[in-house]
Amino acid sequence: MKKRVPLPERTLTIEALSHEGRGIAHEEGKVVFVDGALPGEVVRAAWVRRQRRFDEARVVEVLQASPDRVEAPCAWAGVCGGCSLQHMSNEAQLRYKQEALAEQLRHFGASEPRQWLPALRDTTLGYRRKARLGVRYVLKKERLLVGFREKHSNFLVDMQDCPVLDQRLASRLPQLREMLESLQIRQHMAQIEFAAGDEEVALIFRHLLPLPDTDRQRLIEFCREQGWVAYGQAEGPQSVCRLTESGPGPDDRLHYALPAADLRMAFHPGDFTQVHAGINRRMIALALDLLDIQPEHSVLDLFCGLGNFTLPLARRAHEVIGVEGSVEMTERAAENARAHGLRNVSFYAEDLQQELHTSAWAGRHFDRILIDPPRSGAEAVVRHMSSWGAERIVYVSCNPATLARDAGLLAEQGYVLHTAGVMDMFPHTAHVESIAVFVRGK
Ligand SMILES: C[S@@+](CC[C@H](N)C(=O)[O-])C[C@H]1O[C@@H](n2cnc3c(N)ncnc32)[C@H](O)[C@@H]1O
């Protein structure tokens, strides 16, 4: 059981960085995870929590600073759970992420790549186009809070600004907070989901009681004044609908451009989209180059979402098949293909964590495969890889541990980990996004 223990402050020497971006030290033989500390530093730390196998602490004073330490760009960096590495230079963040990936590969027995790519970089602030912000009305203080959770707690940060969030929303947080505080059902607003395209912004308001007309009107008007679109969500994700004066409205689409492929991708605010638009564009270009796509190639895009890689691939290849678990996402992908007159793509809705015996596409040959699974990785489908005969596979990963596990499965099928690199999709957080190229029998 977790216990809050008011222990005296101690001086600690930080030995390493944990996967969630905390400093690791030892005190009387026990591991201590220290928020806000970097490897090599000597810090005075205050204990936050004592657990059976490890303790948790936070930095009170840095006595000997690491050369990687920088001033955090955010005033809430010490408390906000949205980021964990704001006090570390971007160079060092990326070095640490590459080391984390290399360590996972070693841990799972897969060899290191023959070649490391330079980290893929873009802007490190104002990048976040998707976010889920908590909303809570604190009765005692008679104040409504909007923000990310505090580190290791259920409390919300009273966020007035956020330098990593898209500035279209970040600069309006105080006004958003005030508007929500004025609602009749302010105590029953649970969260806001933010989604932004290149030009459009949408907010999905999750409300636990039916919206009174005046509140509905207030949400619509506030969003209209900002140039945004308001959505409501009364229950699960299927209940998300656009708010209009007369009830649920037609779904609008947001858009992001992929200029190199001459595409304008349409999506619904609840859809999965890559968080960082700049890195996304660079990542697609890099993936296509690493795949070495030729005009005669048949390509398989696994976990294809709304066609983020599929459509750029279709611009270069003979034919592309996209497979994805969500029916809505495959519909969106097909809609995007039609809007661009692309006839050499087909999409299949399929659970890729299950056996694929019956699927028509699964019995075919592919020259190239792109795979971009969720955090759990792609164990089931990776076991089929060699049956498709592809010479090259590009694996885009948001979890180095499952990438490393799947790399081992690919090695058993004769695929060599040729190239790998990290991509700065989530600057200032400990999330590691990476890309890896597997080549058959070389
Ligand atoms: C990391 S996203 C990548 C989406 C897309 N490649 C992109 O770049 O936007 C992973 C995708 O896997 C899908 N997915 C999750 N679990 C799945 C499953 N069991 N079978 C098939 N697809 C799944 C999600 O719906 C999501 O679209």
The ligand as an SDF file (V2000), in Angstrom:
LIG
                    3D

 27 29  0  0  0  0  0  0  0  0999 V2000
    0.1440    4.1790  -33.6520 C   0  0  0  0  0  0  0  0  0  0  0  0
   -1.4250    4.1910  -34.4520 S   0  0  0  0  0  0  0  0  0  0  0  0
   -0.8920    4.3490  -36.1200 C   0  0  0  0  0  0  0  0  0  0  0  0
   -1.9140    4.8290  -37.1060 C   0  0  0  0  0  0  0  0  0  0  0  0
   -1.3880    5.2850  -38.4710 C   0  0  0  0  0  0  0  0  0  0  0  0
   -0.3400    4.4280  -38.9920 N   0  0  0  0  0  0  0  0  0  0  0  0
   -0.9230    6.7240  -38.4280 C   0  0  0  0  0  0  0  0  0  0  0  0
    0.2560    6.9800  -38.6850 O   0  0  0  0  0  0  0  0  0  0  0  0
   -1.7520    7.6180  -38.1680 O   0  0  0  0  0  0  0  0  0  0  0  0
   -1.9180    2.5360  -34.2790 C   0  0  0  0  0  0  0  0  0  0  0  0
   -3.1870    2.1360  -34.9690 C   0  0  0  0  0  0  0  0  0  0  0  0
   -3.4230    0.7680  -34.6570 O   0  0  0  0  0  0  0  0  0  0  0  0
   -4.8110    0.5500  -34.5480 C   0  0  0  0  0  0  0  0  0  0  0  0
   -5.0060   -0.6660  -33.7390 N   0  0  0  0  0  0  0  0  0  0  0  0
   -4.9420   -0.7860  -32.3930 C   0  0  0  0  0  0  0  0  0  0  0  0
   -5.1410   -2.0760  -32.0190 N   0  0  0  0  0  0  0  0  0  0  0  0
   -5.3340   -2.7870  -33.1610 C   0  0  0  0  0  0  0  0  0  0  0  0
   -5.6100   -4.1620  -33.4490 C   0  0  0  0  0  0  0  0  0  0  0  0
   -5.7090   -5.0640  -32.4700 N   0  0  0  0  0  0  0  0  0  0  0  0
   -5.7320   -4.5280  -34.7330 N   0  0  0  0  0  0  0  0  0  0  0  0
   -5.6180   -3.6250  -35.7230 C   0  0  0  0  0  0  0  0  0  0  0  0
   -5.3830   -2.3170  -35.5200 N   0  0  0  0  0  0  0  0  0  0  0  0
   -5.2520   -1.8940  -34.2570 C   0  0  0  0  0  0  0  0  0  0  0  0
   -5.3540    1.8260  -33.9480 C   0  0  0  0  0  0  0  0  0  0  0  0
   -6.7220    1.9930  -34.2650 O   0  0  0  0  0  0  0  0  0  0  0  0
   -4.4510    2.8850  -34.6000 C   0  0  0  0  0  0  0  0  0  0  0  0
   -5.0400    3.4010  -35.7650 O   0  0  0  0  0  0  0  0  0  0  0  0
  1  2  1  0
  2  3  1  0
  2 10  1  0
  3  4  1  0
  4  5  1  0
  5  6  1  0
  5  7  1  0
  7  8  2  0
  7  9  1  0
 10 11  1  0
 11 12  1  0
 11 26  1  0
 12 13  1  0
 13 14  1  0
 13 24  1  0
 14 15  1  0
 14 23  1  0
 15 16  2  0
 16 17  1  0
 17 18  1  0
 17 23  2  0
 18 19  1  0
 18 20  2  0
 20 21  1  0
 21 22  2  0
 22 23  1  0
 24 25  1  0
 24 26  1  0
 26 27  1  0
M  CHG  2   2   1   9  -1
M  END
$$$$
